[in-house]
Amino acid sequence: MKLKSQSAAVLMLAGSLFLPGLATAQNQHRDRRDNNRMPPGRTQSNGPKPGKWLREHMNQSPQEQQRELQNDPEFKRLNPQQQQHLEQRLNQFNSLPPERRERMLNRMQRVESLPPDKQNLLRDSLQQFRQLPDDRRRQVRHAWNSLSAMPPDQREQVMNSDRFKSTFSDQERSTLKGLLDSGFTPGNNNGPH
């Protein structure tokens, strides 16, 4: 199956959502693309989906994936550092055990099913989440899992409690609110890492 012309952007989106460390390159590329090439009214969601691209190409050898990626016009527009980073992320994905790749693909598809504004909210909130120290990230991840399982009125009550406010900083509560408002529920083993 042929690689779609926006595969680099697709893989960068996948990386920014689920492979920490790629958000900066993805945002630089998205800003450049939005400013220079996107027609008015067209959103990023009109392009290919990362989960779909990876599913379509996961049965190819890593060498075939690399070759198609390197021949892709979007990939060629990236600077060498971004290209190398993207290739590394694809290699990391391919090196995961099959069940972990499948979980990651399912997560991407769940994100892709969200409306574009919710996807953006999730992306921004995940970027904030990744900036937290490891111990605080664990606490926020646990709270996200717990709060996602609650009915909205109970969730609101917990988040407004003095105990919750004393446990989480303003930034952490803002990040949690964004994660919850995105509509993406992490579920067991599906939260960000």
Residue, then its C-alpha position, 0 to 999 in steps of 0.5 A: m500500500k502506498l504511503k500517503s503524502q502527509s505520513a510524516a505529519v501523521l507519524m509526528l502526531a502519533g509521536s506527540l501523543f504517545l511517544p514522549g519527546l516529539a511534541t516540539a518537532q511536531n508543533q514546529h512542523r504543524d506551525r510551518r504547514d499551517n502558515n504556508r500550505m493549509p487552505p483556509g477552513r481545512t483542519q489537521s483532522n482532514g489528513p491521514k490518521p496516525g493509527k490508520w497509517l501505522r496499521e496499514h504499514m505495520n506488516q511491512s518490514p522496517q526497511e520498507q517503512q523507512r524507504e517509503l518514509q524517506n521518499d515522502p514529500e512531507f518527510k523531505r520538508l523536515n529538517p535533518q534533526q526532525q527526520q532523524h527523530l521521526e525515524q527513531r520514533l518509528n523504530q521504537f514503535n516497531s521494537l515494541p512487543p506486538e501487544r503493546r503496539e496493538r494497545m498503542l494503535n487502539r489508543m490512537q484510534r480512540v484519540e482519532s475518534l475525538p472531535p478536532d477541538k478535543q484532540n487539540l485539548l488532549r494534545d496540549s494537556l498531554q504536553q503539560f502532563r509530560q512536563l511534570p516531574d515523574d512522581r507528580r506525573r504518577q499522581v496525576r495519572h492515578a487521579w485521571n484514571s480515578l476521576s474518569a471512572m466517576p460520574p460528572d457530578q461526583r468528579e466535580q465534587v471531588m475536584n472542588s474538595d479541599r483535600f483535592k486542592s491541597t493534593f494537586s497544584d493549580q497547574e496539575r489541576s489545570t492539566l487534569k481538567g484538560l485531560l478530563d474535558s478532552g473526553f479521552t478516558p485512559g482506562n487501565n494501562n492506556g494512560p500516558h507514560 
